[in-house]
Amino acid sequence: MSESLPAQVEETKVSDEDGVKEKAEAAEGSAMQVDTDVVGEQPPLPPGDKEKSTTVDINTLTPSTPSQTPPQLLAGETTASGTAAIIPENILSPPKSETQTDETNTATSTSCSPASEGQRSPAEEQPQQQLQACTPPKQEQPETAASTVNGSIPKSGKPLATALSAKKPSKAASTSPRASRARKPKALPMYESEISDHKVGIKLCIKKSDAGDSVPTVTSPPVPVPAASKPVRKRIRKPKQPDSDEAEYEPRKKKGGGGGDSQKKVSTSADAAATDEPIEQSVWAQKLPEEVLFRIFEHAVDMEGCLPTLFRLGRVCSLWRQVSLRPTLWRTMDLTTWVKEKYRTELKLKWFVDNRCSACTELNVSNWKITDINCFLTKLSSGCPNLAGITLSGWKGFTSDNLTYLVDNLHKLQRLDLSSINVEMNASKSAVGITSLCNALQTMGSRLTHLYLAHNRLAGIPQIVGILSTHCPNLALLDLSNVTTQATSHGVLHIEKLQRGCQKLKVLRVTNSHITPSTASMQEIMDSPGFPNLEELSVAALTDESRIISDDHLQRILKSSSKLKLLDVRNCTRLTHESLIRLPAWDIKHLFLSGCSVTRDMGSGLELIASKWAHSLIELDLAWANVQQPIDNALRALAEKGRESPLAHLNLCGSSVSDEAVKEILTNCANMSSINLASCRGLPRGVKRLMQGPQELHELREVLGVQLKTNSSGSN
């Protein structure tokens, strides 16, 4: 086709007049200059085609020559290639009206074009390049490509004025530093719909592009924008919507906290509707009968206590709150453990008494700072008629008059805790003074079951013991731990008198107190019934009181205590293994022997003690036993029970135990939960510390190279 075209043009040139040739030569200079700006350099041609291309360019660059191949010429080329065709004269010089119409169409197409050639994206240029590659090569192709600058093909080779004027604003905009830094193509002003890919609902956001505020009126349909040429919008920080769901329910993320996908969530109308609707409650809140729910709450309170169990259960729903407010569930209230110190005010305590204590039977208000104690006791007597036990430990201002009013108005009071009362008060006005205390004990009489007088400075201990043995036959607990006397001498405790009057005593604590057992004749000792129901005896002492309790005192106290479960005789240096072996108790579970002389004997006394209670011992304290052979034999006696041994806690701190004896315990005692090996000189490094829990005990077995035996004598 490229060879036939020059031949046809050459024949046409011979038949034309000489005036046409002169006009072409005269306009050659001006037209060439304009086409050079638009078209640019022509691609190089083969050497054989130089003459033909030169002849064609002269005619092509004439103002009257069309910039694209005429339709008649294309039809002639397709029907008979190589055959000359006559070009009509009206095609070479179109009328003026047609040129004006073409200019109008060119301006219209320019305003509707998506982007100029300089702003065209690679995705737009790719279809154009494919179209040019499929078209047969033409001599007018470079000019044609240059003339499609603004989306339309003009009818002359000279660029139109509208095309040049369209380029001027873009050049002026490119001179600014911001435009030169980020050149982004301008798109047609159109509306797009963004459909969120949320699974719950769909929200249509109609957004207008940045191309302009008004849509210009066009006479021809706009050029469709390809899908790949989506206009790139600038990053604009959108203002935060205060009424969105995320702003109301989602926690605000800190800077640098890595919000991730949660910060990019788009709230939808379905989310807003789901948030506004109340969540349907479960069967527990709707269909469960109140009586069944009450029984469940009652069991939970028995296991965990009413505080904070009932507070947590009452937050579930209205039904649970209604059931949790039943007075019968608020029977045991510990307001010291579960109420912070800054909230322990007089107003708060009165509120509890008025609203929660109508059926309370046990109340712990120790260490509450109350100024008007009389007002509190008045509310307590009227609001808690069934109160059976009260803990007033740490009430420094509790006087004898307050104690008298308490025992006179609370007729069901059985348990009284008056620990740490008179540390900073005159003894005559204190509630634990000899006169007021004896009067209160006589008033309570047989209903008194528990009396705590620990950490007080008492006077007249023999008189107090005499009142208890005379008027309180149902006494089950007496705590005289850390009691000091006002006199320089120790207080005297009449053991036989207390045994005759308080046969139901189960717990006796005289730990680290200035109290000495009284002397008694042989007849009084023989006639005394002892404490047959005693389960706990604690007579441990510090260094200065270590020589008070002897074998004789221990035999007098425990002569008939076959139900004894706990024995604490720490630092009782006068005790020997003979008195311990002769004890009538056969099921002791907690035995504390550290500091006793029995742990320093070279004989076999410690081994006999361990053998006697190996079947029942859960906790054993042999700390600071400095003789290796007796303690090793005692541990082997415990290990002989194997998996039948209930031993769980073993204290060997500072002892001379060997690693072989420890291995025996770790191999055979399966119920071990803690072992204290701190400061044990005979053990290797790395194990001299307190081991608690199955994980640490397993590591200890691995360090010592032993394994726990199973029922089949294997290893776990």
Disulfide bonds with the S-S distance in Angstrom:
none
